[in-house]
Amino acid sequence: MARTCSSIVQAVHGSSTVAISDRARQLQQEGVNVINLGSGDPDFSTPSYIQEAGIQAIHDGFTHYVDSKGTPQLRKSIAAKYEHEQGL
């Protein structure tokens, strides 16, 4: 028995941001000098200390989504940084 998607699912369009990034990458591969203003993918590798922290977080079980504003610990750290560096 063949399954079909609902009309709602069929009406969903792809992400414009992804489409822009895909097109920019395609042009770059063709040798066109393009500044990709799509998804914000960095042009450098993730630093090793960040990779290691991510691996440690996985080992510590920190693998679930958090509040969109970040964890309370992260927000306190950001506030402390701005207080220290900017006096805010």
CNS distance restraints for C-alpha pairs under 8 A (distance, minus, plus):
assign (resid   5 and name CA) (resid   9 and name CA) 6.05 0.50 0.50
assign (resid   5 and name CA) (resid  10 and name CA) 6.32 0.50 0.50
assign (resid   6 and name CA) (resid  10 and name CA) 6.25 0.50 0.50
assign (resid   7 and name CA) (resid  11 and name CA) 6.07 0.50 0.50
assign (resid   8 and name CA) (resid  12 and name CA) 6.72 0.50 0.50
assign (resid  14 and name CA) (resid  18 and name CA) 7.70 0.50 0.50
assign (resid  14 and name CA) (resid  19 and name CA) 7.54 0.50 0.50
assign (resid  15 and name CA) (resid  19 and name CA) 6.28 0.50 0.50
assign (resid  16 and name CA) (resid  20 and name CA) 6.12 0.50 0.50
assign (resid  17 and name CA) (resid  21 and name CA) 6.25 0.50 0.50
assign (resid  17 and name CA) (resid  38 and name CA) 5.19 0.50 0.50
assign (resid  17 and name CA) (resid  39 and name CA) 5.77 0.50 0.50
assign (resid  18 and name CA) (resid  22 and name CA) 6.01 0.50 0.50
assign (resid  18 and name CA) (resid  38 and name CA) 6.81 0.50 0.50
assign (resid  18 and name CA) (resid  39 and name CA) 6.50 0.50 0.50
assign (resid  19 and name CA) (resid  23 and name CA) 6.13 0.50 0.50
assign (resid  20 and name CA) (resid  24 and name CA) 6.16 0.50 0.50
assign (resid  20 and name CA) (resid  36 and name CA) 7.83 0.50 0.50
assign (resid  20 and name CA) (resid  37 and name CA) 7.72 0.50 0.50
assign (resid  20 and name CA) (resid  38 and name CA) 5.33 0.50 0.50
assign (resid  20 and name CA) (resid  39 and name CA) 7.92 0.50 0.50
assign (resid  21 and name CA) (resid  25 and name CA) 6.16 0.50 0.50
assign (resid  21 and name CA) (resid  36 and name CA) 6.33 0.50 0.50
assign (resid  21 and name CA) (resid  37 and name CA) 7.30 0.50 0.50
assign (resid  21 and name CA) (resid  38 and name CA) 4.68 0.50 0.50
assign (resid  21 and name CA) (resid  39 and name CA) 6.02 0.50 0.50
assign (resid  22 and name CA) (resid  26 and name CA) 6.18 0.50 0.50
assign (resid  23 and name CA) (resid  27 and name CA) 6.22 0.50 0.50
assign (resid  24 and name CA) (resid  28 and name CA) 6.14 0.50 0.50
assign (resid  24 and name CA) (resid  34 and name CA) 6.42 0.50 0.50
assign (resid  24 and name CA) (resid  35 and name CA) 7.48 0.50 0.50
assign (resid  24 and name CA) (resid  36 and name CA) 5.60 0.50 0.50
assign (resid  24 and name CA) (resid  38 and name CA) 7.96 0.50 0.50
assign (resid  25 and name CA) (resid  29 and name CA) 6.15 0.50 0.50
assign (resid  25 and name CA) (resid  36 and name CA) 7.65 0.50 0.50
assign (resid  26 and name CA) (resid  30 and name CA) 6.40 0.50 0.50
assign (resid  27 and name CA) (resid  31 and name CA) 6.49 0.50 0.50
assign (resid  27 and name CA) (resid  32 and name CA) 5.32 0.50 0.50
assign (resid  27 and name CA) (resid  33 and name CA) 7.74 0.50 0.50
assign (resid  27 and name CA) (resid  34 and name CA) 7.01 0.50 0.50
assign (resid  28 and name CA) (resid  32 and name CA) 4.98 0.50 0.50
assign (resid  28 and name CA) (resid  33 and name CA) 6.18 0.50 0.50
assign (resid  28 and name CA) (resid  34 and name CA) 6.13 0.50 0.50
assign (resid  36 and name CA) (resid  40 and name CA) 7.62 0.50 0.50
assign (resid  46 and name CA) (resid  50 and name CA) 6.64 0.50 0.50
assign (resid  46 and name CA) (resid  51 and name CA) 6.58 0.50 0.50
assign (resid  47 and name CA) (resid  51 and name CA) 6.44 0.50 0.50
assign (resid  48 and name CA) (resid  52 and name CA) 6.08 0.50 0.50
assign (resid  49 and name CA) (resid  53 and name CA) 6.16 0.50 0.50
assign (resid  50 and name CA) (resid  54 and name CA) 6.15 0.50 0.50
assign (resid  51 and name CA) (resid  55 and name CA) 6.28 0.50 0.50
assign (resid  52 and name CA) (resid  56 and name CA) 6.15 0.50 0.50
assign (resid  53 and name CA) (resid  57 and name CA) 6.10 0.50 0.50
assign (resid  54 and name CA) (resid  58 and name CA) 6.34 0.50 0.50
assign (resid  55 and name CA) (resid  59 and name CA) 6.32 0.50 0.50
assign (resid  56 and name CA) (resid  60 and name CA) 6.09 0.50 0.50
assign (resid  57 and name CA) (resid  61 and name CA) 6.31 0.50 0.50
assign (resid  57 and name CA) (resid  62 and name CA) 5.13 0.50 0.50
assign (resid  57 and name CA) (resid  63 and name CA) 7.34 0.50 0.50
assign (resid  58 and name CA) (resid  62 and name CA) 5.44 0.50 0.50
assign (resid  58 and name CA) (resid  63 and name CA) 5.88 0.50 0.50
assign (resid  66 and name CA) (resid  70 and name CA) 6.20 0.50 0.50
assign (resid  66 and name CA) (resid  71 and name CA) 6.39 0.50 0.50
assign (resid  67 and name CA) (resid  71 and name CA) 6.41 0.50 0.50
assign (resid  69 and name CA) (resid  75 and name CA) 7.77 0.50 0.50
assign (resid  70 and name CA) (resid  74 and name CA) 6.15 0.50 0.50
assign (resid  70 and name CA) (resid  75 and name CA) 6.41 0.50 0.50
assign (resid  71 and name CA) (resid  75 and name CA) 6.28 0.50 0.50
assign (resid  72 and name CA) (resid  76 and name CA) 6.12 0.50 0.50
assign (resid  73 and name CA) (resid  77 and name CA) 6.18 0.50 0.50
assign (resid  74 and name CA) (resid  78 and name CA) 6.20 0.50 0.50
assign (resid  75 and name CA) (resid  79 and name CA) 6.13 0.50 0.50
assign (resid  76 and name CA) (resid  80 and name CA) 6.09 0.50 0.50
assign (resid  77 and name CA) (resid  81 and name CA) 6.18 0.50 0.50
assign (resid  78 and name CA) (resid  82 and name CA) 6.30 0.50 0.50
assign (resid  79 and name CA) (resid  83 and name CA) 6.05 0.50 0.50
assign (resid  80 and name CA) (resid  84 and name CA) 6.01 0.50 0.50
assign (resid  81 and name CA) (resid  85 and name CA) 5.94 0.50 0.50
assign (resid  81 and name CA) (resid  86 and name CA) 7.95 0.50 0.50
assign (resid  82 and name CA) (resid  86 and name CA) 5.16 0.50 0.50
assign (resid  82 and name CA) (resid  87 and name CA) 6.54 0.50 0.50
assign (resid  82 and name CA) (resid  88 and name CA) 5.78 0.50 0.50
assign (resid  83 and name CA) (resid  87 and name CA) 4.47 0.50 0.50
assign (resid  83 and name CA) (resid  88 and name CA) 4.52 0.50 0.50
assign (resid  84 and name CA) (resid  88 and name CA) 7.71 0.50 0.50
